[in-house]
Amino acid sequence: MSENGKIFFKSDNDNLYQFALEELLAVNANIIYHTNDLHNKCEYDFKNYLTDYEIKFNLAGKNINFIVFNFKK
């Protein structure tokens, strides 16, 4: 990953999202942005490539969790 690279994490699983946030904090990751509702409450500007599952769950009203992070030194 480049020095200014970012990792984009998306999940429909609320428990996995919460676990990921806790683990990222535990390893001192730089959490740039996070939301538990990517499609309705996201204020982070990026190109979102929708997965088949994301489309399916979004149409069913299920939230998609989202974290942007990196491991800056």
N, C-alpha and C positions, 0 to 999 in steps of 0.2 A: 504494500500500500504506500502511496506517496505520502510525503510529510504532512500535507494538508488534506489527506484522504478522509473520507467519512464512511461509516457503515450504517446502512439503513435496515432496520429490523421491523418487520410487520408480522402480526399474529392475531388470529381471531380468538386465541386462548387467553383469557384474562389472568389466569393463575401463572401461565408462562411469562406473560408481560410483567407481572409484579415480581416474579422470581428474577427475571432478566435485569430489571432495574436494581434490585437488591444486590445481585452479583456484580453488576457493573460498578456500583458504588463501592463495593467491597474491594475491588481491584483498582480503585482510583481512576476509572475511565472518565473521560471528559464527555458528559452527557450534554449534547448541544441542544436537543429538543426532544420532548416526549408528549404524547397525548394518548388517551384511551379511546379516542373517537376520530380516527383519521379523516373520515369523509364528512364529518359535520362540525368539528371543532379545531381543525388543523390551521395554524397560522404560519407554518413553515413552507417557504416557497421552494418547490422541487417538482420535477417531472415524475409523476406516479405512474408506473407501469402496472396495470391491474392484472392480477393472476386470475385464473378461472375460479379458484376458491373464493378469492376476494369479491369477485362479481357476484357469485352465488350467495355468499353470506350477507353482502351489502343489500342485495335485493330482498333477503329475508329479514332485514332490519337488525342484523347482528353487527355490533361495533367491531372495528378493526383497530388494534393497538399499534402504536408506532413509536420507535425510538431512533434518534440519530445520535451517533456517538463516534469517538475515536480515542486513540491512546497517545495523545500528544505528550511529548517529554517535558 
